[in-house]
Structures are given as C-alpha cells and as structure tokens.
Amino acid sequence: MKAVILGSKGAETEDVEKPTINENQVLIEVYSSSINRSDLLETQGQSFGHLSSKLKVLGATCCGKIVEVGKDVIGFSIGDKVVAQGAGGWAEFNAADYRRVLPIPSNEMSFVQAGSYNSAVLTMHDAIVTNGLFNKGQTILIQGASSGVGLMGLQIAKFLGAKTIFGSTRDKRKFSILKQYHADICVNISKENWQDIILNATGQQGVDLVIDQLSGPFGNANLSITKIGGRIINVGRLSGQLGKFDFNKHAERRITFIGTTGRTRNIQEHQKVANSAFNDLWGAIASNHLKMPIDSQFHFEDVNKALLRMEKNEHIGRIMLVFKQE
C-alpha cells in the first residue's frame, strides 16, 4: 500500500506493507486524513507518538471504512464509516484500536468533512469541559483561535452557553473568520494592548477560562487576564515550549493551571476522552451546530505542499489529505 512515512528528508510517499490487526483493532480503508500541527512538528524532529511501527508511517488521524475487525472488538462491523485517532493515519490502510474509533457524525457527511472533526473536537472537549469545568454563563479565551482546533473551541464555547468568547490571532485579517465562528471579541496578540482589551471587557476581572495553544511568552500574560480562581488549560506550545512563569501571580490569583496531552495517556484514558466528546457533541456536529471549515484538500502524494501551507500559517480551518475519492 501507499503511505506517507517519515524519511531522511521529512515526509515521503512510499510503498509499505499493509498493516495486520490484533484482536483489539479494526483495519480502516482510509479516504481522508487531517493535518495537525503536531504532524508538522513530527516531520521536523519532535515526537508526538504519531509514527506507526518500524515503517514510520505518519498521521495522527484518519477517516474511512472498516474492512476487517479483530475478534475482541466491540461495537463495530465491516463496512462502518468511522474516524480514528492514533498512529499511522496517513496511509491507504490503517490499523486502529477500536477504543479510539468513533462513527462518523452523519452518513450523509463526506469523508473529507467527517475526517476534519475528530482530533479538534476531542482536544477541545477535553480542554473546555473535562479539564476546564466550563459552565454556562462563563467567559473564555481561546488562544490561537484561527487554527482548526481553535475555531472548534470557539463553537463549543458558544454551544455550551458562554457569556463572552474571546479569540486571539496574530493576524487582524482573520478577525472576520473568528467572528463568523462565534468570537464576540477578537484580540491581536502581536499588539501590546491585547491584555487591556480583555481586562476592559471583563471589568478588570479577567476570563473564567483560558484555552492556551501558545504558551512560551504567553504563559505570564495568560495569568494576568485570568480571573481570580479561574483556570488555564495548556493544550499547545505553538509559540514555545519554555518561558518565564510568575509563581507569585499564579498564587495571588489562585489560578488552576492544567497541562494536557495525549502522549502520556493509556488506551483506557483515550477511550474515555473519545466517548465523552461523542456523548456531548456528536449530535451537535450531525445537526450542523458545530462546523469545521475545510481550508484545502491535497492528494496524499502532495503532502509536502500541504505541510508547507501549514508551516506558513496560511490556512484557516483544516488542511486535509485525500487518499481515496468517494
């Protein structure tokens, strides 16, 4: 089968062995896969657990049809249309643990559209609901809101009844997109006054919840615009993995600071994340209350063009790889 692997020069398309499944896996004929920021970083030398076995097949997600089912698999059958998370998603076939597989939100939905949701919805549900303990009527800031994951975060906040939703970006030209996806107030984090905008809009109190996809130099800034007793959930480090941290301010404002990643979760924890998002939000996706804009589609052999588009931050929404036409 054809697959995108991590080669000596980054992402390369190669012929590799078709995977075999164990008792807890399903074999998925892949139609589409999303490109995540962590996929790009994987090609640049960082490790996020996306590589499948010794073949080094890339890709954290995929979407397609089940063509084979392991003997201990529960709830899935051959022919089911599904989305999956795990290693090796950028290939014509992927062996996925059934506990990280979900049905597509609607049978009428295209594989490209269905494949755009999974990681974004699971990441943001886990951040906003499970770790953020978000409640109706609260205020929230999504840092890095113009990414696919960020746009989903804005919509989930709206769906859950947020009082005020703030969305950040470095590009003011993206404000109209953020507002389209329910940001009440947009802030340009390349400007020095962005913290003042949030504080002024919240009566100098700050927001109840910050979903931080940036960190680096934004760590201390986030402390300043989070309400006393509020929460910061760190889901990404797009602006840097290291930075200064004001422990005194953290203590004074009694802020709960939580870091989250899928890399250190066991399969039961992954299953819980998937099922929670499925129970709370899959119906909202099926009814179009939550939508993921598709920025662009690339044939999998043009993967480096797709990765370059992400690296240049030219995209709004999901960049998708297509392996098979519907």
N, C-alpha and C positions, 0 to 999 in steps of 0.2 A: 504494500500500500504506500501511497504518498504521505509524507508527513513533513512538518516544519521542525527541524531539530536545532539545537544549539551547537554550532560548529566552531571552528577556529576563528572565523571572521564574523561571528554573530549568527543570526537566523539564516538557515539554509534549507532548501527543499531537497529531500532525499527519498529514495525507496527504502523502506524498512519492513521488518517482519510485522505482520498483522498480529495484534495482541491476543493472547488467550486469557480466559477469565477464570477466576476461582469461584468457590461456592457462594460468595457474598457479592459478586459483581454481575453487572449486565454489560453486554457488548453493544455499543451505540454506533450506528452508521451516521457519521457526522455530516450535517448540512451546513451549519454555521458555527462560528466561534467569535466571541467578543475579544477585543484587545484591551487589556487593563494596563494601568501604569506599571504595576508590578511585573507584567510580562516584558515591557520595555526594559525595566531595570534588570531583569533576569538576563537579557541579552547583553547587558553592559557589565556583568560580572557579579551582581548581587544575587543572593539566594533566597527564594520565596517558596521553595518546595513545589515548583510547577513542572519540573522535569520528570518524565516517565521512564523509569528503569535505566538500564545502561544505554538505551537508544537515545536518551536525552531529547525526547520529544517535548516541545514547548506547549504552553497553553494552559490556563487555569480553568477554563470553562468550555463547554460545548453544548450544542443543541442538535437533536436528530431523532432517529427511530431506533428502538431496541430490536436487535436481530438475534440475540442469544441471551439466555437467562441462567444464572447459576442456581444450583439446587436448593440453596438456603435463602434465596431472595424472596422477600415478602412484598406483595402489593404491585408488582409489575409483570407485564407479559410481553411476548414478542409482538411487535407492531405498535406498541405505545410510543407516542410522541413525548419527548422528555427534554429537560435541561439538566445539566450536571456540572458539579464543581469537583476539582481535583486535578491531578497532574495529567499531562499528555493530551490536552484537548485539541491541539492543532494538528489533526490527522484525519484521514478518511474513516478510521475506526478508533474508538476509544473504549478501554475497559474501565468502568467506573463502579465504585462501591455504591450499592443501591441506597445506602443511608445518606448519600449526598446527591441523590437524584430526586427530581420533582417532575410532575406532569406539567406540560406547557399550560399557561393560563387559559387558553382557549383553542379548540381545534380549528377554529377559523383563522387563527393568527398565523402569519408566515413564520418560517423557521428563523429568518433573519431578525424579525421583530421579537419573537419569543426568546431568542438567544441573547438579546441585548439586556434582559432584565436581571437574570439570576444573581450574579455577584453584587450588583448595585443594590438590589432590594435586600438581600441578606445582610450585606455590610451595614446599610443604613438602619434597617430594623434593629439589628443587634446593638448599634450605637445609640439610636434615639430612644428605643423602647426598653430593651433589656438592660443596658448599662446606664442610659441617660434617665430612665424612670420618668419620661416626659408625660406631662398631664395636660389636658385641655385647658386653654387659657394662659399657658406659659409663653415666654418669649424664647427665641432660639436664633443662634447664628450658625450658618453653615460656611465654614472657611473653605475656599476652593470650590465655590458653588457652580462654576460653569462646566466642570467635568461631568461625565455621565453619572457618576456616583453622587456628585453634588446636586445635580438637577433632580435626581430621585429623592435626595434628602429634603429639598425644598417642598416637593409634592407630598411626601409622607408627613411632614410637619403640618401642612395645610389640611391634609386628610384627618389628622388627629386633633385638629381644632386649635392650632397655635394662635395666640393673640397677635403677636408681631413676629414676622420672619425676616431676618437679615441674611443677605447673601453677599459674599465677598468675591472679588476678582481683581486681577491686576490690569484689566483692560476695560475701560469705561464703555467701549463699543459693545460689550456683552451685557450691559445693563438691561437692554430691552428683552433679551432672552431670559435673563433671571426673573424679570417681572412677569414674563409670559408663563413661567413655571412657579409663580406664587411668591416670589420675594417681594415683601412690602417695602423694604428699604435696601438699596444696594450701596455697598461701600467699595471704594477703590483702595486696596491695601498698599498700592505703590505711593499713595499720598500720606503725608504725615498726620493729617487731621482725621483719619478714619475712625480712631477710637472715640474722638469727641462726638462724631455723628451718632454713634451707638449710645454713648452715655447721655447725650442731649435728648435722644428719642425715648430713653427709658427713665427720664427724671433723675439722671445721675446714678441710678441703681445698678445698671448692667443687666445682662440677659440671664435667664434661668439656666440655659444650657448652651454650650459651645460644642459643635462637632468639628474637631480640628483635623484637617487633612494636610496641614502645612508644617506646624512646629518650627524647628530651627529658631530663627529670630522672633517668631511669633509666640513663643511659649510665654514669656513675661507679659506681652501685650494682651494675650487672652486672659491672664489673671486680672488685668485692670478693667476689663469690660464684662466680667462675670459677676453676677450678683452675689452678695454675701450669702453663703450657704448654697451656692449654685454648683453646677457640675461641668467639668470639661472632659470630653471623651476624645482621646487621641487615636485616630484610625489611620493616619498617614503622615509621612515625613517628606512631602514633596519639596519643601524649602530647606531641608537639612535634618540630619539625624542627631545633631548635637546643638546645644545652645545654653545660654545662661538661664538660671531659674532663681527667682526671688522667693526664697523659702519663707521669709518674713511676711510678704504679701499673701502668699498661699495660706499661711496660718491665720493672719488677721482676717482674711475674707472667708475663712473656714470652707474652702472650696474642695470638693471631692474631685480628684484628678485620676482618671482611669485610662490606662492604655489597653488596646485590644488588637489582636492579630489572629489570623487563622493558623499561623505556622506552628504554634505550640498546642493546638487543640487535638485531642484524640477523636476517634471516629464517633463516639457517643456524643461528644460536645458538638461536633459538626452537625450531627443529626438533629440535635436539639435546636441549633440555630436555624437550620433549614425548615424544620417543622413549625417553629414559632412564626417565621416570616410567612410561610404558606398559610397557616391558620388565620393570621391577621390581615394579610394584604393580597393574597392571590385573587380573591374576589374583586378587589378594587382594580386590579390590573385587567381582569377579564371584562369589567364594565367600563374600562377606559377612564377611570378616575385617576389612575397613575399611568403616565405615558413616558416612554423613553425615545427622545429624538434620535434618529439614525443619521449621523453625520456623513458617513460614506461607507461604501462597500468595496472590498478588494478581493480578487481571486487569490487563493492562498499562495500561489506562486509569486504574487506581487507583495508578499508580506513585508519586505523591507521598505516599500513605498508607504505602506500603512504605518509601520513603526516610525518612519521619518515624519509623517504627518503628526503623530502624537508627540514626538520629540520637539517639534516646532510649536506645539500648543496652538495649532491652527484649528483644531476641531471643537465642535460644540455637540455634546452628546456622544453616542457610541460610534466607534470605528469597528466595522465588522469584517471578518474573513469569511468567504464563501467557499465551501468545499464541494457542494453538490446543489444543482438547481432543482427547484421544486417542480 
